[in-house]
Amino acid sequence: MFMNITIRPTTLADGQAISELVKSSNTLDINSSYLYFLLADHFSQTCALAHDDNNCPLGFVTAYRLPKEPSTLFVWQIAVASEARGNGLAKKLLLHFASQPWFEEIDKVVCTISPYNTASNALFESYAAALGGKLSTHSFLTEEHLGADHDPEPYVVIDLTL
């Protein structure tokens, strides 16, 4: 299915749409709607929403620059609506950042991904290649942190300083 898609920075008004996309993803940890409103507003330059010509939300990415390392972008969550999957929208959302002036100051993109999430791992491998970066994985959040009912979340790092 072909559709015109616009990707733009988020606004406060996008918080509910992001929350609904998280819930419908069936894979992401669900947080309060309040948090998504804060992210969409406070970190609007490092969060993006994709929508169609009817302004129907199709996907989002939430990210922020690490306060102690502002040259590092932490990608927190990314999701694409079921009707928009299979068209590379998740990668387009991530690549949207590379077109922003502030991205010139970024030398690392990091996230956490369960080792069992093959789609997200493939996405970030492809993203690293598109950016010309080197991808590495390091232990971060383990069962000790998250409990036995949650997969580990290793730190995935894309080094852009090559």
N, C-alpha and C positions, 0 to 999 in steps of 0.2 A: 504494500500500500504506500503510495507516494503522498506526502503532505509537506506543505511549507512549514518550516520550523524556525522560530526565532529564539535565540539564546540571549539572555540579558541578565544584568545584576539583579539580585533580589531586592524586594522592598518589604516593609513591615506587613503589608497586605498579603504577601505570599506565604506567611507562616502556616496558615491552615492548609493550604494546598500541599505544602511540603509534608506536613504531618499526615495528611491523607495518603500521599504517595508512599511514605514510609510504611504505613499500616498495610497498604495493598501490596507491598513488595513481597511480603511473607518471608523475608530473609533478614531484614535489618532489625536491630534492637530498637524498640519503640520507646521514645522519650515523650515527655509532656509537650502538648501543643505550645505551651508558654516558651519552652526552650527553642522551638523552631521559629517563633516570632522574634525572639532575641537574636538568634543567628541571622535571620533574614534582614533584620534592621541593623544590628551592630556590626555585622561582618558582610554587609551588602556587596562590597567590592570583591570579596573572595568567596562569595556564594553565587550560584547562577541557577536560573530557572529556564527551562525550555517549554515553549507553548506553541500551539498551532495558530492558524489564522483566526480561529474563533476564541482565542485566548484560553483554550483548554490546556491545563498543565500536563506536560508529557514526561517531564523528568527534571531532576535537580541534582546539584552537587553542593555540599556544604564544606567549607574549608576556612582556615584562618592561619595567619602568620603566627608562629610561636613567639610569645612575648619575650622570652629570653634569647631567642634566635630569630630575629625578624627576617633573615634571609632564607628561612625554612618555612615552606607552606605545608601545613598538616591538612590532608583531605580526610574529613571525618565520615561523611556518608554520601552515597550516590545511588540514585534509583531511577529507573525508567518505567513508565506505565506499560502494562502488558501489551496494549495495542500499538505501542511505538517500539517494541523490542525487535532486535534483529536488523536494525538499520544503522548501527554504529553510533547511536545517540549518546551513549555513556562516554565514549571516547571524544565525541565532539564537545560535550560539556567540559571535559578536562582540557581539551585543546583550546577552548575559549579563553582560559586563563593565559595561555602563552601569547595571545594577541593583545593583552592588556599592558599598558605602560609599566605598571608596578611589577610585572613579572620579570623584567630585566634585572631586578634586585634579588631574585630568587636563585639560590644555588643548590637547594635540595627540595624535593617534594617527598613527603613521607605520609604513611598511613599505616593502619593495622588491618590485616586480612587473615581470616582463618585459613590454615593450610588446606582445608577441605573445600574452600570456596573456589572451585576451578575457574568459574567465569570471572570473578574479580581478579584473581591472580593473572589470568590471561590478559585482562584489560590493562592492568598496570605494567605488564611486560611489553605490551604493544605501545602504551603511552610512553614508557621509557625509551623505546626504540624511536618513536616519532620525535621525541625531544632530543635525541642523540645522547641520552644519559645512560649511566650504568646502574642497574638494579641490583640491590643486595637485600638480604633478609637477616634480621637479628632477633633474638629472644626479647620479648617485652612483657606482655601480659600472659601469665601462665595460669594453670589450674589453681595455684596458690593465691592468685589475685582474684580470679573470676569464679572459682568454685568448680566442682566436678561436672555441673550441668551445662557449662559453657565451653565452647572450643577455645583453645589458646588463640591469642591474637599477636603474632609476631609483628615486629616493626619492619615495614617494607620501605626502603630508602631508594630514591632515584637521585643519584649524584649528577648534577649538571655542570660540574666544574672541569670536566674532561677537556 
